[in-house]
Amino acid sequence: MTDTTAATWLTQEAYDRLVAELDHAKGEGRTEITDRIAAAREEGDLKENGGYHAAREEQAKHEARIRELEAKLRNVQIGTPADDGVVEPGMEVTAVVAGDEMVFLLGSREIAGTSDIDVFSPTSPLGAAINGKSVGDTTSYEAPNGNQIPVEIVAAKPFAG
C-alpha cells in the first residue's frame, strides 16, 4: 500500500505525460545526445571544441532530468484525492492569504500540466501550513521576514486540470 502522505498525486494524464517523457529521454533522447557527442569528438581537439563541451553539458542536464522523472514516478498516487474538503496535495485550494483571495494548486508543477494555475509545494511555508486543514480552518505561516501571514481556507477540491 502506498503512503499517501509521501506520495505525489498525479492525474492519469500527468502520469502518462511523465512516463512518455521518461521513455523518450531514456531512448531517443539519449541516442541523439550520444550522436552529437560522437560527431563533435570527430572534429578534433576536445580542449577547444565548444560543440563537444556543449553536448556533454546537455548530456548531464538530460541525465539529471531522467533521475528527476524516475524519482517523481517512484511514489505516485494516480487519480485525485478525495473530495472531502481537506487540503492535501492534488487539491485546488481557494484561500484568503493576508487578506487577498488566492486560487492555487497544492502539489507539483507536473500535476498542473499546461494550466497556468499557481502551484505551491506541500513543503513550502504556505503549503506546509495548510496541508491537512479543512474548509473553514484558519492558520498562519511565517514569512521570510519573520511576520506571521494569516490564511483562511475557503474551498478545497480535487484539481481537474
Secondary structure by P-SEA (a helix, b strand, c coil): ccccccbbbbcaaaaaaaaaaaaaaacaaaaaaaaaaaaaaacccccccaaaaaaaaaaaaaaaaaaaaaaaaccccccccccccccccccbbbbbcccbbbbbbcccccccccccccccccccaaaaacccccccccccccccccbbbbbbbcccccccc
